[in-house]
Amino acid sequence: MPEPAEAPELLYRLEIGALDLGSDVQAVGLELIDPQNREPVTGREAAAIWSALLPALAEKEPWALDFYAHLDRVREFCRLRQIEFREPNTHTIVIPAVAGEQLTATFERFAGESFGIRAGGPVLTGDPEVEGRLAERGIDAYHTAFPHYFFCAVCDFEGGFLTVISNRLWASEVMRRARPVLTPLQVDVTRPA
């Protein structure tokens, strides 16, 4: 009788827990770390993990990336890679859902930048109010907008963080969606240690 195959060694850990951002905001913090030294996972591996996770979090909801800084670099990157984008104003670029290698490359290229994600709500039709506030206040624009969306998220991939702001996604639901897509990538999805 053959011996059962050993489970693959988990190389990374994604810690998921509730965050206290005030009484008017429900947030979930996700931290991608190397469990050996608790340092953030960065680079190509991290980009591949985040790009597998994002569509799983959004599930069937439409989503987009919001950039509000370093727009010349974002514009040039998108044009070189033939990634569609729109500019709702002179200080914001919105990239509708991209998949696979394009999403991984985008996350890898802009890991050092703060940018946002919106899922659900008026993502496809545009949201002039939020997109205008992004131009003025950056990611703080999500503070009042998130109830109109399935979720909004703040990306700090250089620091290994993703902060999800949502009235519909709790830490347990984020974990449930993350495990099936991240376990094959050797990521242990767990609560904070």
Secondary structure as UniProt FT lines:
FT   STRAND          12..20
FT   TURN            23..24
FT   STRAND          26..33
FT   TURN            35..37
FT   HELIX           43..58
FT   TURN            59..60
FT   STRAND          63..67
FT   HELIX           71..81
FT   STRAND          86..89
FT   TURN            90..91
FT   STRAND          92..96
FT   HELIX           100..109
FT   TURN            110..112
FT   STRAND          115..119
FT   HELIX           121..123
FT   TURN            124..125
FT   HELIX           128..137
FT   HELIX           138..141
FT   HELIX           142..145
FT   HELIX           146..148
FT   STRAND          151..156
FT   TURN            157..160
FT   STRAND          161..165
FT   HELIX           171..182
FT   HELIX           183..185
FT   STRAND          187..190
//
